[in-house]
Amino acid sequence: MSGFDLIIFDCDGVVVDSEILSCGCLLTLLRQHDIEIDLAEVYQRFLGRNFQTVADQYVLWRKEPVPGDFRAKWEAAIRLAFSASLAAMPGIVDLLGSLKTPICIASSSDLDRVTFSLSLAKLSGFFDGHVFTSQMVKRGKPAPDLFLHAAAVMGATPDRALVIEDSISGVAAGKAAGMTVWGFVGGAHYAGRDGRAALEATGAAQIFDKMSDLKRHLVA
């Protein structure tokens, strides 16, 4: 069918159309802390990265540690936004339902958020608990650790694994893991933005903006 032994999906911006929501919440919170930034820069700096990246950048901006309640406030805002507006990526249900190859999630978000997102979008059953997050490894994306961990647990070798990613850091992580990486730019956060060139330059072998096109390449 797919020609791979494992397909690893990123969660945010790939299976759920969430990046525009979570990055919007982060933008609001950063501005509340007197950090002048726009949404394009939030995408550039933080798309596909874990919270530690935000905390490290906050120190550089403010010359002080990120406040202790910052992450909790961000997560609370995300939960409200997701509860109101989160949707499965268009076409993902049809794609996941057609795949015979084993699949899993490998996300920079924490496990609670990923579990919450998949539940809201009614996608939990497709992954059968095969969800891996940056909390489970020493280094998050763009390091290869998370993808290598997911493949090891799923019993696949890196050269037989396909990664579907929407971010530069995710593509870089998949390539560093020795996996084939395809880029996806169909999320709302790419509306009006050309993400193809950057993902291709990072090493994505193919770029898709519709799950139906991805399906045609994965399902005979």
N, C-alpha and C positions, 0 to 999 in steps of 0.2 A: 504493500500500500504506500507508505510514506517514504520508504527507503532508509529510515532511521529506526533505531531501537528505542529511542526515548525522545519526546518533544518536551522541552522545558519552556513554560510560558512565564514571562514577567506578569505581575498582577496589574498594578496601576498603569493605566494608559494602554493596556493590551487586552486583558479580558474584561476589565471594568473601565468605564470612561470617567476616571476619577481625578486625573492630574489637574485639570482646570479648577476643580473644587479644592483639593488639598493645597495646591500652590496659591490659590486665591486666599485661603485662610492664612497661610504663612505670610503672604504679602501684607494683609491687614495687621497681623500681629507685629511684624517687623516695623511697620510705620507707627504703631502705637509706642514703640520703643525708640522713636525718633531716628529711624534708619530710612533714609530716602532711597527708595528702590522702586522699580516698576516690574510688571509681571514678566516681561521678556527677560530681565536679569534673574528673576527667581527661577525661571525655567533653565536658563543657562547655567546657573550655579548649583542648583539643587535637584534637578530632574533626575530621578533614578538613584539618588544618593540617600543614605540613612541619616538619622537625626544628628549623629556626631559631626557630620559635615556642616550642618546648620550651626551647631554649638561652636565649632572651631572658627567659622567665619564671623560669628557674633563677637567673639573675642577680638578678632582683627578690626572689626568696625568700631566697637565700643571701648576697647581697651579694658574690658572687665568681663568676668565670667557670665555666661548666660544665666538669667535668673532661675532659681530653683523651680518656679511654677510655670516657666515658659512652655515646656513640653506638654504639661498637663492641659494648659489653656489651648494650645494648638490642637491637641487630640480631641478635646471637648468640642472645639469649633468644627473640626472635621466630622465628628460623629453627627452633629446637627446638620451640617451641609449634606453629608451622605444620606442621612435618613430622609431628607427632603427631596434630594435630586439625583442620587446615584443610580446609574443604569448600567446594565451589561453592555459591552461594546456591540454595536450592530453586527449581526451575523455570527457572533461567537457561539451562540447556542447550536446553530446548525453545524458549524465547524466541529465543535467538540463532540457533538452527537454522532458525527460521521467517522471519527478517528478510531482506528483499531490499535494503533501504536500506543504504548503506555505514555501517560502524560503526568506532569506535575507542575507546581508553582514554585518559582524561586524569586523572592521579593526583598527589596531593601526596607520595606515597611515592617513594623513589628507584627508578631503573630496575631495579636488581638485585632489589629486593624484589618489584616488580610482576611481573617476568619469572618469578621463583621461584614466586610465588603462582599465576599463571596456569598454569604448568607442573604444579604439584602438583594443581590443580583440574581439569586436563585441558581447559583453555579456550584455550590458546595459539592453536590452529588457527583459531578464530573471528575473531581479530583480525589475523592475517596480518602481524604486525610493526608494526601501526599502534598503537603505544603511546607516549604522551607523558607526561612527568613534569615536576615543578616544577624539576628540574635544568636544563631546556632553556630556561627563561625567567628574566627578571630578578626578577619578583615572583610568588610563589605565591598560591594562593587565600587570601583572598577577592578579590584583584585579578583582572581578566579575562584577564591575559596568556596563561595556559596554554590556555584555551579558544579564544582568538583564534588562537593559534599552531596548535593542532590543526586548526581549521577551515581555516586558510590552507593548511596542508600537504595536507589532504584535498580541497581545492578547493571548499569550500562557503562561502556567505556566512552571517554570523551569524544573519540573520533566517530562514534556512532550516534552522537546526540545532536539534536537541533535546538537552538535557542531562538525564541521569538521575543524581540526587545524593541522598545521605543526610545531609549535614551542612549546617549553617547557612552555613559559609564557602563551601561548594561551590555552594549555591543563590545566594548573593550574587555569586559570581564569574560564574556563568552569566548572571544578570540584568545584571550590569555589562557583559558581553560583547554584550548585545543579543539573547540567545538565549531560546528557550522552555525553561523548566526544570520538570521534574516531580520530586517528592520520593518517595523510597522509604524506608519505615520497617519493612521486613520482616526486618532483620538481628537477630541475637541480642542486640546491644547496645541494642536498643529494647524488649526484653522487660521489661514492668513500667514502662516509661517512655512518656509521650505526646510523641512528637516532631512530631506533625502540626501543631499550632498554631504552633510556632516556624518550621517550614519554610514554612508558608503565609504567615506574617507577613513572612518574608524575601523572598517573591515566587514560591514554587512554585505553578504554575497548577493542578496536580492532585497528589494524594498517593495512593500505592499501598502496600499491605503484602504483596501477592502478585504474583509475576512472571506468573502466569496472567491476572490482571486487567490488567496492563500489556500483555500480549500481545494481549488483546482490543481494546485501543485502538490498537495499532500494526499489526495484521495483519487485513486485510479477510477 
